[in-house]
Amino acid sequence: METRTLVRMALMAALIGALGLVPPLFLPLAAGAPITAQSLGVMLAGLLLGARAGAGAVALFCFVVLLGAPLLAGGRGGLGILFGPTAGYFLGYIAGAYVTGLLAPRLPLGALVSAFVAAVIGGIGVVYLCGIPVLGAVAGIGLQKAALASAVFLPGDLLKALAAALLATTVLKGWRAPPPA
């Protein structure tokens, strides 16, 4: 792997951690899962770095959190994350970044629309697919109620997917442009 890619992975992991500084918003219907800005970083990781490097950046972030760094929204970190209602979402971030990065360059919809669709499928769909069953089991509310509780997050997550698509297509133009003379 190129040094440039490794540096971008580390910077993306740091960005996801920095997005954890945005205070979480807890909703009464969400069974313990907060609204955070970090899923935006997961979508950006896949869109900007591609499948492998994007998932690697998110895995690096997750590893640092599990070591105890309080980088999750609300200042949470440590192995206890794996036993809470948001564990599935947390681990689903890695798969979400991978799928987002895998789909974006393969969708024949134009750069912006492809990035948005990839962010929705990977950054929302895959993450929810990993998170909802764990939320239902840990919170003791069952799969149907967990899915309903997670639906509260869809409007905000769709806005984050749009923001990720806009940011990624803009940044990628700059990365691919020839250096200034």
N, C-alpha and C positions, 0 to 999 in steps of 0.2 A: 504494500500500500504506500502511496506517495506521502511525503511529509506534509504537503499541502492538504491532503485529505485528512490526515491525522489531526492537524491543527484545526481544521474546520469542524471535525467531530468533537474535539475538546471545547471549542468555542460554542458549539450548539448545545452541548451538555451544560455548559455554564449559563447559556441563555435560558434553558429550561429551568435551571435552578433559580436564576434571577426572576423569572416569571412567578416563582413561588413566593416572592416578596409581596406580590399583590394580595391583599388580605382576602381570605376565602369568604364566600357568602353561603351560609347554611340555610336551606329552605326546610320548612316543617314537613313537607311531603317527601323529602329525598332520603329518608331513613339513614342519615349520617353521612351522606356523600355531599361534599361542598361544591359550589361553583368555583372553579379556579381558572387561571389563565394558562396553566401549564400544558393543557391539551393543544393550545395554539403552537407551542414549541414542538410538540410531538409531530404535528402536521407539517410544520416548517422543516423539521429534520428529514422527513421522508421526501418532501418536495425539493429541497435544496441539495441534499447529499445523495439521494438515491436510496435504493432498498437496503443494501448491506451497510453502507456507511451511516445512513440515517438510523437504522436499528442499532448499530454499534454505538452511536452517540447517545441514544436513549438508554441503552444497556449500561453505558458508563455512568450516566446520571443515576439510574436505579441502583447501581452498585455503590456509589458514593452515599446515597440516601440510606441504604441498608447498613452501611458502615457506621451510621449514626449522624451524618450531617443533616441538620434541620432545614432541608431545602424544599420540602413539600409545603404547600400552602398552609399557613397557620404555624409554621415552624416545627413541623413533624419530621421525624426521621428515626432510623433504627429498625431492628428486626421485627419489632411489634407491628409495623406496617403490614406485614404478611398475615397477621391474624385479625385484622379489622375489616369492616364492611367494604372498604375501598381497595382491598388487596387485588382483586381481579382487574380493576381499572388500572391500577399501578403497573401490574405485570403486563396487562394488555397494551400499554403504551409501546412496548418493544415491537410486538406484532403489528400494531397500528402503523407505526413508522415504516416498517418493512413493506406492508401492503401498499401504503400510500406511495412510497418510492418506486415500487414495482409497477403500479398502474399508471402513474402520471405520464411517463414517456411513451406508453403503449396505447393510450386512448387517442383515437383520431378525431378529436373534437376541437382542436385549436388549443394553444398553450394555456390560456386562462381557464377555459371551461374544463379541459382535461385535469388541470391542477385542482379545480374546485371539486369535480366528481371524485378524483382520487382521494382528496382530503375527507370527503364525506364518507366514502366507502371504508377507507383505512382508518382515518383519525376519529371517526364517529362509530361506524358500523362494527369494525373489528374490536375496537376498545369496549363498546357496549356489549358485544358478544362475549367477551372475556369477563366483563365486570358485573353484568346483571345476575348471572347464576351465583357468584360469590356473595354479592349483596343480599340476595334472597336467602341464601343459606345462613350467613353469619348474622344477619339481622332477624332471622326467623320469620320472615314475612312471605316466603314463597316466591316462585318465579314470576307469576303474573303481577303481583303487587310490586315486586322489584322493577319489572319492566315499566309499569305505570309510573312508579316513582322516578325512574330515569327519564321518562318522556318530558319531565319538567325542564330538563337540560337541553332538549333539542333546539329550541330557538337560538339560544346563546351559542351552542356548538356550531350551528349552521352559519352564524355570523363569524365565528372564529375560522371556519373553513373558508369563507369568502375572503377574510383578511389574510389568511395564509396563502391563498391562491394569488391574491393581488401582490403581496409582498414577495413571494417566491418568483413570480414571473418577472417582476421588476429587478430583483437582485440577480437572477440568472442572466438577464440581458447584460448587466454590468460585468458579470464573471466571464461571459463569452466574448465581450467586446475586446477589440485589440487595445493594447495599452496606449495611453496618450503619448503623442510625439514629444 
